[in-house]
Amino acid sequence: MVHIVGAGSGDVELITLKGKRLLEEADVIIYAGSLVNPELLNFCKADAKKYNSAHMTLDEVIKLIEQAESENLTTVRLHTGDPAIYGAIQEQMDELKKRNINFDVTPGVSSFLAAAAALKQEYTLPGISQTVIITRQAGRTPVPERESLKSLAKHQSTMCIFLSIHMIEDVVKELIAGGFNLDTPVAIVEHASWSDEKIIRGTLETIAKQVNDEGIDRTAMIVVGNCLDAQYEQSKLYSPKFSHMFRKAENN
């Protein structure tokens, strides 16, 4: 059996209880060493075999899994954050399906959620933004034109931009071209939930220089949108004048 597990955003306590249990039980662990906190490997059995996939190709990962299956061993494929977001797991799952290898997926806490926690910020505020766009700037991996930052910026929604901090100048240009104002708030969260977490706040006008001055060039979330600095409407959920199935509105 193969378990694809989301390791969480960095803090070892942000792995799910199920994910931790699967790590503890696994005979073979193939982990994304470039991003997964190595302290998570302390949960593994002393005799478990551990492999860093940062040095491996897809074929090598699948061959390792096939070998483990032939020996009736349990494998955990440990991915950073939640594996459904930029985890490149679809190609792995498809290969496992071709080989009739059973697998399941355990979700994890994504870095865009850990960034919100670090910022002490809600992304969806009444009257400001009710949509969160998760995306990335085009680089070596292309992005369809309809999903370019310029196109997505037209919605004026909260944007969480992955894997793009090293292209911050291009990110800013695209967002401004798409309609965001120069004074639109931006927050950068480097290593969200890790012990060395760092937060930078600025605007589209200032953020590129701030990032370069701090020397941030990887493992950082870019959060853009007016939710970061807004006068917002309070939710009706807790309003005394709003009725729902659990509570009746108070009479004036």
Rosetta silent file (secondary structure, phi, psi, omega in degrees, C-alpha in Angstrom):
SEQUENCE: MVHIVGAGSGDVELITLKGKRLLEEADVIIYAGSLVNPELLNFCKADAKKYNSAHMTLDEVIKLIEQAESENLTTVRLHTGDPAIYGAIQEQMDELKKRNINFDVTPGVSSFLAAAAALKQEYTLPGISQTVIITRQAGRTPVPERESLKSLAKHQSTMCIFLSIHMIEDVVKELIAGGFNLDTPVAIVEHASWSDEKIIRGTLETIAKQVNDEGIDRTAMIVVGNCLDAQYEQSKLYSPKFSHMFRKAENN
SCORE:     score description
SCORE:     0.000 S_00000001
   1 L     0.000  143.038  178.400    0.000    0.000    0.000 S_00000001
   2 E  -118.835  131.364  176.834    1.149    3.540   -0.791 S_00000001
   3 E  -114.987  117.309  173.188    0.082    6.573    1.210 S_00000001
   4 E   -89.644  119.101 -169.428    0.564   10.005   -0.332 S_00000001
   5 E  -122.722  131.850  171.854    0.745   12.327    2.677 S_00000001
   6 E   -80.943  122.621 -175.023    0.688   16.085    2.985 S_00000001
   7 L   -80.679  -11.339 -171.998    3.393   17.034    5.478 S_00000001
   8 E    90.172 -178.415 -169.854    1.969   20.472    6.210 S_00000001
   9 L   -84.040  -11.957  179.835    3.647   23.801    5.680 S_00000001
  10 L   156.355  -54.772  176.095    6.710   23.324    7.875 S_00000001
  11 L   -57.851  124.506 -175.190    5.857   23.236   11.556 S_00000001
  12 H   -62.652  -22.905  179.378    6.010   19.530   12.438 S_00000001
  13 H   -79.030   -4.756  178.879    2.848   19.876   14.527 S_00000001
  14 H   -92.644    2.335  168.415    0.889   20.876   11.436 S_00000001
  15 L   -74.188  147.564 -179.598    0.944   17.386    9.975 S_00000001
  16 L   -70.787  160.926  176.147   -2.420   15.704   10.540 S_00000001
  17 H   -59.169  -39.226  178.971   -2.831   12.998   13.149 S_00000001
  18 H   -66.195  -42.915  179.235   -3.445   10.531   10.333 S_00000001
  19 H   -60.864  -42.024  178.570   -0.339   11.669    8.475 S_00000001
  20 H   -63.186  -43.610  179.161    1.793   11.249   11.600 S_00000001
  21 H   -61.610  -42.550 -179.745    0.400    7.763   12.198 S_00000001
  22 H   -64.531  -37.461  175.361    1.137    6.714    8.630 S_00000001
  23 H   -62.446  -42.545 -178.276    4.704    7.981    8.980 S_00000001
  24 H   -64.725  -30.138 -176.022    5.132    6.018   12.187 S_00000001
  25 H   -92.682  -14.569 -170.811    3.902    2.826   10.512 S_00000001
  26 L   -70.216  145.012  173.557    5.707    3.153    7.165 S_00000001
  27 L   -90.804  -31.635 -178.657    8.493    0.826    6.071 S_00000001
  28 E  -130.619  131.830  177.580    9.606    3.112    3.243 S_00000001
  29 E  -124.198  122.842  174.739    9.442    6.915    3.187 S_00000001
  30 E  -113.310  110.339 -170.798   10.048    8.916    0.018 S_00000001
  31 E  -118.702  149.329  178.746   10.059   12.566    1.028 S_00000001
  32 L   -80.085   87.959 -169.929   10.381   15.874   -0.822 S_00000001
  33 L   -65.120  -21.069 -178.900   13.634   16.847    0.853 S_00000001
  34 L   -73.314  -17.384 -173.614   13.852   20.321   -0.664 S_00000001
  35 L  -133.081  -29.393 -176.888   10.740   21.468    1.239 S_00000001
  36 L   -74.440  135.562  177.092    9.665   18.960    3.898 S_00000001
  37 L   -63.993  120.066 -177.301   10.877   19.668    7.425 S_00000001
  38 H   -63.179  -18.383  178.191   13.427   16.903    8.167 S_00000001
  39 H   -63.696  -22.836  177.507   12.254   16.786   11.786 S_00000001
  40 H   -62.289  -27.163 -178.946    9.185   14.919   10.528 S_00000001
  41 H   -69.132  -14.245  176.024   11.430   11.945    9.835 S_00000001
  42 H   -67.124  -17.561  178.172   11.879   11.570   13.590 S_00000001
  43 H   -77.810  -14.804 -173.796    8.388   10.066   13.627 S_00000001
  44 L   -76.640  157.329  174.899    9.555    7.160   11.452 S_00000001
  45 L   -62.713  150.738 -178.186   10.534    3.717   12.695 S_00000001
  46 L   -60.283  -34.138 -177.210   14.248    3.264   13.346 S_00000001
  47 L   -96.275    7.812  178.800   14.530    0.654   10.621 S_00000001
  48 L   -68.680  144.543  177.400   12.430    2.519    8.030 S_00000001
  49 E   -90.983  130.166 -175.330   14.141    3.228    4.732 S_00000001
  50 E  -119.761  134.418 -178.372   14.184    6.932    3.830 S_00000001
  51 E  -132.712  132.613  179.973   14.743    8.414    0.373 S_00000001
  52 E   -91.305  110.654 -175.986   15.004   12.077   -0.617 S_00000001
  53 H   -73.739   -9.598  177.436   13.065   12.564   -3.855 S_00000001
  54 H   -59.741  -24.234 -178.870   14.764   15.921   -4.515 S_00000001
  55 H  -101.521   10.738 -171.754   17.560   13.863   -6.104 S_00000001
  56 L  -121.416  157.511  172.215   15.266   11.507   -8.008 S_00000001
  57 L   -94.376  170.278  177.365   13.293   11.338  -11.238 S_00000001
  58 H   -57.978  -45.352 -179.270    9.696   10.174  -11.545 S_00000001
  59 H   -59.497  -40.034 -179.410   10.864    6.795  -12.878 S_00000001
  60 H   -67.590  -37.884  176.700   13.191    6.343   -9.912 S_00000001
  61 H   -62.592  -47.056 -177.894   10.399    7.152   -7.449 S_00000001
  62 H   -65.598  -38.561  178.380    8.055    4.663   -9.082 S_00000001
  63 H   -63.212  -38.807  176.592   10.733    1.941   -9.181 S_00000001
  64 H   -61.555  -43.776  179.665   11.313    2.395   -5.452 S_00000001
  65 H   -64.895  -42.607  178.309    7.607    2.031   -4.812 S_00000001
  66 H   -60.481  -41.043  178.864    7.412   -1.068   -7.020 S_00000001
  67 H   -63.297  -43.325  178.277   10.306   -2.619   -5.113 S_00000001
  68 H   -62.409  -41.484  179.341    8.599   -1.894   -1.792 S_00000001
  69 H   -63.455  -38.814 -179.925    5.359   -3.407   -3.088 S_00000001
  70 H   -65.229  -24.324  179.842    7.192   -6.561   -4.213 S_00000001
  71 L   -98.887    8.331  179.438    8.477   -6.927   -0.636 S_00000001
  72 L    59.705   40.600  179.354    5.015   -6.312    0.843 S_00000001
  73 L  -103.532  155.375  177.696    6.171   -3.083    2.492 S_00000001
  74 L   -96.305  131.983 -177.738    4.133    0.050    3.208 S_00000001
  75 E  -113.913  137.273  167.815    5.307    3.272    1.550 S_00000001
  76 E  -110.902  123.906  173.062    4.644    6.884    2.498 S_00000001
  77 E   -98.896  104.462 -169.959    5.200    9.440   -0.240 S_00000001
  78 E   -96.608  114.403 -179.731    5.655   12.591    1.844 S_00000001
  79 E  -109.931  154.887  177.512    4.897   15.879    0.108 S_00000001
  80 L   -73.670  154.603  175.241    5.081   19.414    1.436 S_00000001
  81 E    57.321 -134.063  170.424    1.928   21.360    2.326 S_00000001
  82 L  -103.848  126.880 -173.091   -1.106   19.795    0.727 S_00000001
  83 L   -64.547  -15.267 -178.981   -0.066   17.511   -2.143 S_00000001
  84 L   -75.135  -13.410 -177.949   -2.984   18.632   -4.338 S_00000001
  85 L  -112.321  110.161  179.882   -1.407   22.073   -4.829 S_00000001
  86 L    52.147   36.108 -179.970    1.765   22.140   -6.954 S_00000001
  87 L   -97.548   -7.377 -177.609    2.650   18.701   -5.624 S_00000001
  88 L    51.818   38.625 -178.871    3.141   16.997   -9.019 S_00000001
  89 L   -91.542  -19.437 -176.654    1.280   13.996   -7.646 S_00000001
  90 H   -59.757  -42.996 -179.333   -1.083   13.397  -10.560 S_00000001
  91 H   -65.828  -32.153  177.305    1.675   11.892  -12.689 S_00000001
  92 H   -70.830  -44.794  179.389    2.688    9.670   -9.778 S_00000001
  93 H   -62.307  -39.063  179.543   -0.876    8.529   -9.143 S_00000001
  94 H   -63.311  -39.150  177.987   -1.379    7.791  -12.819 S_00000001
  95 H   -66.843  -37.860  178.395    1.742    5.587  -12.848 S_00000001
  96 H   -66.562  -38.706  177.354    0.519    3.736   -9.766 S_00000001
  97 H   -61.773  -42.068  179.929   -2.867    3.170  -11.421 S_00000001
  98 H   -59.327  -31.348 -176.309   -1.156    1.711  -14.496 S_00000001
  99 L   -97.535    6.018 -179.484    0.609   -0.767  -12.235 S_00000001
 100 L    56.570   38.190  177.180   -2.507   -1.579  -10.180 S_00000001
 101 L   -96.279  123.284 -179.409   -0.783   -0.358   -7.013 S_00000001
 102 L   -70.225  139.337  177.831   -3.224    0.682   -4.323 S_00000001
 103 E  -151.315  160.975  170.021   -2.777    4.150   -2.871 S_00000001
 104 E  -139.820  172.666 -176.073   -4.609    6.819   -0.939 S_00000001
 105 E  -127.680  130.872  174.896   -4.064   10.521   -0.234 S_00000001
 106 E  -111.532  117.389 -176.424   -3.975   12.266    3.135 S_00000001
 107 L   -68.088  164.864  179.333   -4.372   16.055    2.850 S_00000001
 108 L  -138.880  174.917  178.965   -2.157   18.555    4.636 S_00000001
 109 L   -81.636  114.517 -178.534   -2.036   22.206    5.679 S_00000001
 110 L   -73.795  155.051 -179.577   -1.006   24.248    2.644 S_00000001
 111 H   -65.904  -24.259  178.143    1.443   27.134    2.932 S_00000001
 112 H   -70.895  -26.015  175.011   -1.196   29.601    1.732 S_00000001
 113 H   -80.533  -38.390  175.924   -3.182   28.736    4.845 S_00000001
 114 H   -64.437  -33.359  177.351   -0.121   28.886    7.078 S_00000001
 115 H   -65.523  -42.235  177.758    0.605   32.320    5.584 S_00000001
 116 H   -60.743  -40.516  178.657   -2.877   33.529    6.562 S_00000001
 117 H   -64.723  -42.143  179.223   -2.273   32.284   10.095 S_00000001
 118 H   -63.082  -38.440 -179.200    1.091   34.061   10.238 S_00000001
 119 H   -80.058  -10.487 -173.673   -0.504   37.280    9.008 S_00000001
 120 L    52.881   52.900 -170.733   -3.459   36.855   11.381 S_00000001
 121 L  -134.091  135.604  169.200   -5.587   37.564    8.349 S_00000001
 122 L   -92.520  132.722 -177.892   -8.848   36.294    6.890 S_00000001
 123 L   -78.813  -26.713 -174.905   -8.718   36.171    3.092 S_00000001
 124 L  -111.603  106.112 -178.556  -12.489   36.419    2.567 S_00000001
 125 E  -118.556  132.972  179.517  -14.024   39.598    3.967 S_00000001
 126 L   -56.215  131.792  178.645  -17.604   40.763    3.288 S_00000001
 127 L    81.717   -7.306 -178.463  -17.669   43.631    0.829 S_00000001
 128 L  -114.414  -60.819  179.112  -13.948   43.227    0.016 S_00000001
 129 E  -155.869  131.250  176.158  -13.250   39.785   -1.413 S_00000001
 130 L  -116.452   14.733 -177.092  -15.157   36.514   -1.385 S_00000001
 131 L  -136.879  138.034  174.656  -12.724   34.669   -3.633 S_00000001
 132 E  -116.550  123.563  178.937   -9.183   33.388   -3.143 S_00000001
 133 E  -101.844  121.631  176.331   -7.113   32.753   -6.259 S_00000001
 134 E  -103.034  120.491 -173.782   -4.257   30.276   -5.885 S_00000001
 135 E  -156.487 -171.674  178.727   -1.812   30.646   -8.739 S_00000001
 136 E  -151.657  159.468  174.137    1.780   31.197   -9.853 S_00000001
 137 L   -79.430  143.356  176.537    3.749   33.349  -12.260 S_00000001
 138 L   -63.755  136.424  176.756    4.753   31.704  -15.531 S_00000001
 139 L  -146.019 -128.404  176.219    8.354   30.529  -15.532 S_00000001
 140 L   -64.387  -30.635  170.662    9.939   27.297  -16.683 S_00000001
 141 L   -93.417  114.149 -176.662    6.466   25.817  -16.182 S_00000001
 142 L   -68.688  159.572  176.783    4.187   27.771  -18.541 S_00000001
 143 L  -124.814  133.412  177.984    0.797   29.155  -17.528 S_00000001
 144 L   -56.774  144.030 -176.676   -2.145   29.425  -19.967 S_00000001
 145 H   -56.671  -36.254 -179.905   -2.701   33.045  -21.032 S_00000001
 146 H   -66.482  -15.167  179.293   -6.222   32.974  -19.611 S_00000001
 147 H  -112.333   15.402  177.561   -4.621   32.222  -16.224 S_00000001
 148 L   -64.233  156.592  177.693   -1.843   34.794  -16.377 S_00000001
 149 H   -58.061  -36.672  178.606   -1.491   37.066  -13.366 S_00000001
 150 H   -60.323  -43.640 -179.999   -2.589   39.934  -15.584 S_00000001
 151 H   -69.223  -43.375 -177.433   -5.833   38.137  -16.454 S_00000001
 152 H   -70.257  -29.754 -179.147   -6.540   36.969  -12.916 S_00000001
 153 H   -63.656  -22.539 -179.371   -5.822   40.391  -11.423 S_00000001
 154 L   -61.808  -22.262 -179.029   -8.887   41.749  -13.210 S_00000001
 155 L   -77.683  -18.217 -179.015  -11.063   40.010  -10.612 S_00000001
 156 L    57.994   29.518  177.485   -9.550   42.092   -7.786 S_00000001
 157 L   -87.958  170.704  171.514   -9.803   39.010   -5.556 S_00000001
 158 E   -66.748  132.234 -178.715   -7.385   37.930   -2.865 S_00000001
 159 E  -121.197  130.677  173.774   -4.430   36.274   -4.587 S_00000001
 160 E  -113.510  112.084 -170.014   -2.004   33.751   -3.097 S_00000001
 161 E  -108.402  114.397 -178.961    0.917   33.404   -5.471 S_00000001
 162 E   -87.199  159.587  161.284    3.143   30.344   -5.136 S_00000001
 163 L    52.737   32.966 -172.035    6.624   29.649   -6.495 S_00000001
 164 L  -136.107    3.555 -173.654    7.174   33.159   -7.813 S_00000001
 165 H   -63.078  -29.758  179.294    9.126   35.176   -5.266 S_00000001
 166 H   -73.292   -8.073  177.417   12.292   35.010   -7.401 S_00000001
 167 H  -118.078   34.627 -170.609   10.307   36.778  -10.149 S_00000001
 168 H   -58.709  -35.870  178.575    8.801   39.450   -7.912 S_00000001
 169 H   -63.217  -42.136  178.157    9.411   42.280  -10.401 S_00000001
 170 H   -66.554  -38.492  177.628    7.501   40.396  -13.108 S_00000001
 171 H   -58.557  -48.058 -179.487    4.746   39.557  -10.641 S_00000001
 172 H   -60.737  -45.885 -179.218    4.289   43.235   -9.772 S_00000001
 173 H   -60.038  -43.176 -179.462    4.217   44.296  -13.424 S_00000001
 174 H   -64.837  -42.540 -177.526    1.577   41.685  -14.279 S_00000001
 175 H   -67.003  -40.273  177.998   -0.654   42.590  -11.355 S_00000001
 176 H   -66.888  -41.395  178.140   -0.525   46.297  -12.119 S_00000001
 177 H   -62.682  -28.219 -179.608   -1.197   45.616  -15.798 S_00000001
 178 L   -83.125   -8.482  174.903   -4.231   43.596  -14.730 S_00000001
 179 L   124.202   -7.622  175.955   -5.756   46.462  -12.802 S_00000001
 180 L   -70.720  142.012  177.764   -4.403   46.447   -9.266 S_00000001
 181 L   -77.869  159.825  179.117   -3.401   49.900   -8.029 S_00000001
 182 L   -60.704  -29.309 -178.064    0.117   50.744   -6.923 S_00000001
 183 L   -90.239   11.292  176.566   -1.108   51.120   -3.341 S_00000001
 184 L   -62.991  129.358 -179.090   -2.625   47.617   -3.248 S_00000001
 185 E   -65.856  144.007  176.855   -1.386   45.879   -0.072 S_00000001
 186 E  -135.784  140.781  172.815    1.024   42.982   -0.417 S_00000001
 187 E  -128.023  137.316  174.697    2.400   40.606    2.203 S_00000001
 188 E  -112.289  127.541  175.739    5.290   38.202    1.793 S_00000001
 189 E  -119.011  109.261  178.150    5.539   35.262    4.175 S_00000001
 190 E   -90.908  134.814  178.897    8.833   33.404    3.952 S_00000001
 191 L    50.792   53.547 -179.317    8.942   29.895    5.465 S_00000001
 192 L   -54.565  125.433  177.903    5.384   30.123    6.771 S_00000001
 193 L    79.500   -4.804  175.174    5.089   28.241   10.102 S_00000001
 194 L   -78.823  167.079 -178.856    8.825   27.409   10.230 S_00000001
 195 L   -66.752  -24.710  179.939   10.966   28.609   13.138 S_00000001
 196 L  -102.778   25.186  178.961   12.636   31.198   10.872 S_00000001
 197 L   -51.794  139.231  178.731    9.371   32.560    9.457 S_00000001
 198 E  -135.196  139.560  179.726    9.640   36.125    8.162 S_00000001
 199 E  -121.645  132.678  173.318    6.888   38.572    7.173 S_00000001
 200 E  -124.260  133.080  176.625    7.247   41.633    4.951 S_00000001
 201 E  -119.167  140.622  177.813    4.369   44.013    4.312 S_00000001
 202 E  -166.196 -152.052  176.510    4.227   46.659    1.639 S_00000001
 203 E  -129.801  173.567  177.019    2.383   47.663   -1.515 S_00000001
 204 L   -61.450  -24.616  179.080    2.770   46.826   -5.173 S_00000001
 205 L   -74.990  -29.627 -171.418    4.808   49.994   -5.451 S_00000001
 206 L  -111.349  -18.823 -163.669    7.314   49.024   -2.748 S_00000001
 207 H   -67.463  -35.186 -178.534    7.340   45.250   -2.391 S_00000001
 208 H   -61.172  -45.471  178.392    9.898   44.301   -5.063 S_00000001
 209 H   -64.386  -41.204  179.359   12.579   46.485   -3.477 S_00000001
 210 H   -60.503  -44.083  179.607   11.671   45.212   -0.003 S_00000001
 211 H   -63.391  -45.793 -179.667   12.003   41.590   -1.124 S_00000001
 212 H   -65.662  -38.288  178.760   15.333   42.233   -2.819 S_00000001
 213 H   -64.056  -33.385 -179.820   16.648   44.178    0.169 S_00000001
 214 H   -85.903   -8.231  178.674   15.788   41.230    2.431 S_00000001
 215 L    69.468   29.118  178.644   17.349   38.728    0.029 S_00000001
 216 L   -85.628  119.964 -177.712   14.234   36.555   -0.170 S_00000001
 217 L  -136.341    7.852  177.137   14.409   34.395   -3.280 S_00000001
 218 L  -165.203  165.333  175.065   12.611   31.140   -2.452 S_00000001
 219 L    51.374   51.051  179.584   10.063   29.390   -0.225 S_00000001
 220 E  -140.039  142.318  177.111    7.842   32.420    0.207 S_00000001
 221 E   -96.728  134.769  174.906    4.135   33.077   -0.325 S_00000001
 222 E  -103.219  119.272  178.130    3.008   36.291   -2.011 S_00000001
 223 E  -112.846  125.818 -176.689   -0.391   37.489   -0.772 S_00000001
 224 E  -128.707  135.024  174.152   -2.019   40.342   -2.681 S_00000001
 225 L   150.224  161.630 -176.709   -5.342   42.032   -2.116 S_00000001
 226 H   -74.432   -7.196  174.515   -7.369   44.596   -0.271 S_00000001
 227 H   -63.577  -22.626 -176.281   -8.245   42.112    2.457 S_00000001
 228 H   -74.499  -18.190 -178.035   -4.838   42.982    3.926 S_00000001
 229 L  -157.101   81.485 -170.743   -5.801   46.565    4.723 S_00000001
 230 L  -145.821  149.935  165.802   -9.519   47.186    4.561 S_00000001
 231 L   -91.476  113.658 -171.746  -12.585   48.548    6.271 S_00000001
 232 L  -118.532  161.222  175.867  -14.937   45.621    5.847 S_00000001
 233 L   -78.271  141.699  176.517  -18.537   44.776    6.600 S_00000001
 234 L   -72.591  148.496  179.867  -19.106   42.498    9.557 S_00000001
 235 L   -63.877  143.021  175.573  -20.379   39.028    8.779 S_00000001
 236 H   -72.510  -16.957 -174.725  -24.124   38.455    9.060 S_00000001
 237 H   -55.465  -38.799 -176.910  -23.393   35.101   10.680 S_00000001
 238 H  -109.085    8.959  179.813  -23.066   36.610   14.158 S_00000001
 239 L   -71.893  133.577  178.572  -25.286   39.644   13.650 S_00000001
 240 L   -64.682  -15.844 -178.265  -28.173   39.825   16.178 S_00000001
 241 L   -94.263    3.802 -174.009  -30.402   40.955   13.290 S_00000001
 242 L  -114.360  123.287  178.923  -29.727   37.881   11.149 S_00000001
 243 L   -94.146  144.941  169.456  -31.738   34.671   11.474 S_00000001
 244 E  -149.439 -175.963 -169.319  -30.520   31.237   10.489 S_00000001
 245 L   -65.190  -15.526 -178.859  -31.414   27.629   11.312 S_00000001
 246 L  -105.915  -10.254 -175.808  -29.665   27.743   14.699 S_00000001
 247 E  -155.886  140.473  175.766  -30.728   31.178   15.932 S_00000001
 248 L   -94.116  147.059  178.660  -33.562   33.653   15.480 S_00000001
 249 L   -65.410  146.270  176.507  -32.899   37.341   14.964 S_00000001
 250 L   -74.615  144.546  176.305  -33.421   39.597   17.919 S_00000001
 251 L   -77.607  141.306  177.652  -36.388   41.960   17.767 S_00000001
 252 L   -74.117    0.000    0.000  -35.612   45.675   17.559 S_00000001
